[in-house]
Amino acid sequence: MVPMMNKTDQIAADAATEALSLPAALQLKLALEAADTGQQSWTQIVRGAARSLDAEVVFTLPETSQGDEVRAHAVLRMNAGEGVLLCASRTGGAIMVREEGEIDAPLLAFARASIAVMEKLSADRALLAPLRDSIYAPRRPSQPRRQQS
């Protein structure tokens, strides 16, 4: 027997379904705005938004000053299977998201090259084993760091 949903549950389910059908650029913009509490760096905001959308951060570029404007950029890959690339930019307090066709050609080429390198590195088990065992590999706080010999 299927339990009946009350009106509130139905509205929440409909809203969740509708949010999933939003364009990727709008989903990212909303996630970035939600992640921006005013206390984090651009990189932290982008990582938080990516986590909430199950997206991959390809890279973030450091904030640069151009006159009175401070700009920050990030490229993310949404829907990893489909590989939808989006570029998020912040100028002052305004966040803008551009879809793949609107991203500058050099930035898009750099993003695609970065993805290709990361995919090759992750597929190369012989390369990853020494890195995993390195003293510089990330550890959980409870794990002691290996001493360098």
C-alpha positions in Angstrom: 0.0 0.0 0.0 1.4 3.4 -1.0 1.2 6.1 1.7 -0.8 9.2 0.7 1.1 12.5 0.6 -0.4 15.4 2.3 -0.6 18.8 0.5 2.7 20.1 2.0 4.6 17.0 1.0 3.2 17.2 -2.5 4.2 20.8 -2.9 7.8 20.0 -1.7 8.0 17.0 -4.1 6.8 19.2 -7.0 9.3 21.9 -6.1 12.2 19.4 -6.0 11.1 17.9 -9.4 10.9 21.4 -10.9 14.3 22.4 -9.5 15.9 19.4 -11.2 14.4 20.5 -14.5 15.9 24.0 -14.3 18.7 24.8 -16.8 22.1 24.0 -15.5 23.2 27.7 -15.6 20.3 28.7 -13.4 20.9 25.9 -11.0 24.5 26.9 -10.6 23.7 30.6 -10.2 21.2 29.8 -7.4 23.6 27.4 -5.7 26.4 30.0 -5.8 24.1 32.7 -4.3 23.0 30.2 -1.6 26.6 29.3 -0.8 27.7 32.9 -0.5 27.3 33.9 3.1 29.7 36.8 2.8 32.3 35.0 5.0 34.0 32.7 2.4 36.5 33.0 -0.4 35.3 32.6 -4.0 36.9 29.1 -4.0 34.9 28.1 -1.0 31.7 29.4 -2.5 32.3 27.5 -5.7 33.2 24.3 -3.9 30.0 24.6 -1.8 27.8 25.1 -4.8 29.5 22.2 -6.7 28.9 19.9 -3.7 25.2 20.9 -3.5 24.8 20.2 -7.3 27.0 17.1 -7.5 29.2 19.0 -10.0 32.9 19.0 -10.5 35.1 22.1 -10.1 37.5 22.1 -13.0 39.4 25.1 -11.7 39.0 28.5 -10.0 41.0 31.5 -11.1 42.3 33.9 -8.4 40.6 37.2 -8.0 42.1 39.9 -10.1 41.7 43.7 -10.0 40.8 45.7 -13.1 40.5 49.3 -12.1 37.8 49.4 -9.4 36.5 45.9 -10.3 37.5 42.7 -8.6 36.8 39.7 -10.8 36.9 36.0 -10.0 36.2 33.1 -12.3 35.5 29.4 -12.0 34.7 26.6 -14.5 32.6 23.7 -13.4 31.4 20.5 -15.1 27.8 19.7 -14.5 26.3 16.3 -15.2 29.7 14.6 -15.4 28.4 12.0 -17.9 27.3 14.8 -20.3 30.2 17.1 -19.4 28.2 20.4 -19.5 30.8 23.2 -18.8 29.7 26.4 -17.2 31.8 29.5 -16.3 30.9 31.3 -13.1 32.2 34.9 -12.6 31.9 37.3 -9.7 32.4 41.0 -10.2 31.9 42.9 -7.0 28.9 41.3 -5.5 27.2 40.2 -8.8 27.4 36.6 -9.9 27.1 35.7 -13.6 27.0 32.2 -15.1 27.8 31.6 -18.8 27.0 28.4 -20.7 29.6 26.6 -22.8 28.8 28.5 -26.0 29.3 31.8 -24.2 32.7 31.1 -22.6 35.7 32.8 -24.2 37.5 30.4 -26.5 40.9 30.4 -24.7 39.2 29.8 -21.3 37.1 27.0 -22.8 40.2 25.4 -24.4 42.1 25.6 -21.0 39.1 23.9 -19.2 38.9 21.1 -21.8 42.7 20.5 -21.6 42.5 20.5 -17.8 39.8 17.9 -17.8 41.7 15.7 -20.3 44.8 15.8 -18.1 42.9 15.0 -15.0 41.1 12.1 -16.6 44.4 10.7 -17.9 46.0 11.1 -14.5 43.1 9.4 -12.7 43.3 6.5 -15.2 47.0 6.0 -14.7 47.2 3.7 -11.6 51.0 3.5 -11.9 51.3 7.2 -11.5 48.7 7.5 -8.6 50.2 4.8 -6.3 53.4 6.8 -5.4 51.3 10.0 -5.0 48.9 8.2 -2.7 51.8 7.0 -0.5 53.6 10.3 -0.5 54.1 12.2 2.7 52.3 15.1 1.0 49.1 13.1 0.3 46.0 14.4 2.1 45.2 12.5 5.4 42.3 12.5 7.7 43.0 14.5 10.9 43.1 11.2 12.9 45.8 9.7 10.7 49.4 10.5 11.6 51.6 11.9 8.9 54.4 9.6 7.8 57.9 10.8 8.7 60.1 11.7 5.8 63.2 9.5 5.7 
